[in-house]
């Protein structure tokens, strides 16, 4: 991840604590998509970093075509 990785991991951990791994994944993906639809590419990238952090914290493999962090 990038400069914001600490924030991404903290956000991911908080989402997972509240919503579980699957819920955190759904929320992060939805937020990333919503910001992408709004053409806010920086915010979308931040939420994609949160999604990657959720996957890593949940020990999940990245989707096909994405490199692991």
N, C-alpha and C positions, 0 to 999 in steps of 0.2 A: 504494500500500500504506500501511500504518499505521506506528506507532511501531516495530514489529518488522521493518521492511523490510530493514535491514542484516543481521539474523539470517536472514531468509528468503533473501536473496540468497547469503549465505555457505553456508547449508545446501544451496540449489539447486546452487551451483557444485560443492560437494563431492560431491553425489549424481551430478551429470553427469560429473564426472571419474572416478568409480568405476564408474558403471553406464551412461553414455551418456545422451543426451537422452531416448530412449524409455523406458529403464529408470528414470530419475529421475522421469519423468512417472508411470509406473505406481506406483512406490513412494509418491510424494507423494499421489496420488489414493487409494491403498489406505489410507494412514495417516489421511487426512482422513475417509474413510468409516468406518474402524474407530472413530475417536473420536466421530464423529457417532452411530454405532450405540450407543456406550457413553454417549451423552448428555453428553459432555464437549465443549461447544460452543466453548469458548475454544481448546482444543487443536486441534479440527477447523478452526477459522478460521486458526490458525497454519499448519497444513499446507496449507490452501487458498492461503495467501499464498506458501508455498514452491512450490506448483504453478504459480501465476501467475508467479513468478520464473523457474522452469524454462522456461516458455513464452516469456517475454520474452528470456531469455538464448539460447534456441534460435531466436529470431526467428520464432515461430509466432503466427498470428492467434488471438485468444481464441475460444472456442466461441460459437456463436450465442446471443445474449441477454446476453452478458457484455461489459461495456465494457472497452476497453483501459485499462491503468493510466495 
